[in-house]
Amino acid sequence: MYPPRTLAFVCLVLLWPSLPVWSARADDIPARSPEADDLSSHEDLPKRVREGKILPLAVLKAKVLAKLPGELIDVSVDRHDDRIIYEFRILRGSGQVTEVEVDAASGRIIEIENE
């Protein structure tokens, strides 16, 4: 009989072609909303992070989940009043979805709304 690791590896190799493929992780690039048409593109976000103009998405995500624990189900980016705003949707333990708007430059939570 083969060791369990070998069997697991063979199963993974055989199932690999049928597994879904994602081109990016959720933390990489947030979804673009229709309201963000005046943003040049999401490609400028990493540049803004490097220049220190906005905080990294991972930092903002950690801050939001520390204040409102739950499962992050969606992240989008918008521009409001010449500010970049991240909108996080969190599925709370109670089953309620909460939307949290965060200023990307300061990390300040602007609004918390229960849907």
C-alpha positions in Angstrom: 0.0 0.0 0.0 1.2 3.5 -0.7 1.8 6.1 2.0 -1.0 8.7 2.5 1.2 11.6 1.3 1.8 9.8 -2.0 -1.9 9.1 -2.5 -2.8 12.7 -1.7 -0.2 14.0 -4.2 -1.5 11.6 -6.9 -5.1 12.8 -6.2 -4.1 16.4 -6.4 -2.2 15.9 -9.7 -5.2 14.1 -11.2 -7.7 16.7 -10.0 -5.6 19.7 -10.8 -7.1 20.4 -14.3 -10.6 20.4 -12.9 -9.9 22.9 -10.0 -11.1 26.5 -10.5 -8.5 29.0 -11.5 -8.2 32.4 -10.0 -6.1 35.1 -11.7 -5.7 37.1 -8.6 -6.3 36.9 -4.8 -9.0 39.1 -3.3 -6.3 41.2 -1.6 -4.5 42.0 -4.8 -6.9 44.3 -6.6 -10.4 45.3 -5.4 -13.3 45.4 -7.8 -13.9 48.6 -9.7 -17.3 50.2 -9.2 -19.1 52.2 -11.7 -18.8 55.3 -9.4 -15.0 55.1 -9.8 -14.9 56.1 -13.5 -12.8 59.1 -12.7 -10.0 56.9 -11.3 -7.5 56.3 -14.0 -7.3 52.6 -13.3 -6.4 50.2 -10.5 -2.9 50.1 -11.8 -2.2 53.4 -10.1 -3.1 52.0 -6.6 0.2 50.2 -6.0 2.0 53.4 -7.1 0.0 55.4 -4.6 0.9 52.9 -1.9 4.6 53.1 -2.7 4.4 56.9 -2.7 2.8 56.8 0.7 -0.4 58.5 -0.5 -2.6 55.6 0.5 -2.3 52.7 2.9 -1.9 49.1 1.7 -5.1 47.2 1.3 -3.9 44.5 3.8 -3.4 47.2 6.5 -6.9 48.6 5.9 -8.4 45.1 5.9 -6.8 44.2 9.2 -8.0 47.4 10.8 -11.6 46.8 9.6 -11.7 43.1 10.7 -10.2 44.0 14.1 -13.1 46.4 14.7 -15.8 44.3 13.0 -14.9 40.6 13.1 -16.4 38.4 10.4 -15.7 37.1 6.9 -14.7 39.6 4.2 -16.9 38.9 1.2 -16.2 41.9 -1.0 -13.9 44.9 -1.4 -14.4 47.7 -3.9 -12.7 51.1 -4.4 -14.4 54.4 -5.2 -13.6 58.1 -5.3 -15.6 60.5 -3.2 -14.6 64.2 -2.9 -11.2 63.5 -4.4 -10.5 60.8 -1.8 -10.0 57.1 -2.5 -12.4 55.1 -0.4 -12.3 51.4 0.1 -15.7 49.7 0.7 -15.5 46.4 2.6 -18.5 44.1 2.9 -18.3 41.8 5.9 -20.5 38.8 6.7 -20.9 38.9 10.5 -21.3 35.9 12.8 -25.0 36.8 13.1 -25.4 36.4 9.3 -25.8 40.2 8.9 -23.8 41.9 6.1 -22.1 45.1 7.2 -20.5 47.6 4.7 -17.6 49.6 6.0 -16.2 52.6 4.2 -12.5 53.5 4.9 -10.4 56.4 3.7 -7.5 54.9 1.9 -5.1 57.7 2.8 -5.7 58.0 6.6 -7.2 54.5 7.3 -10.1 56.3 9.1 -13.4 54.4 9.1 -15.8 56.8 7.5 -19.1 54.9 7.7 -20.4 51.6 9.0 -23.7 50.5 7.5 -25.7 47.3 8.1 -27.4 46.0 5.0 
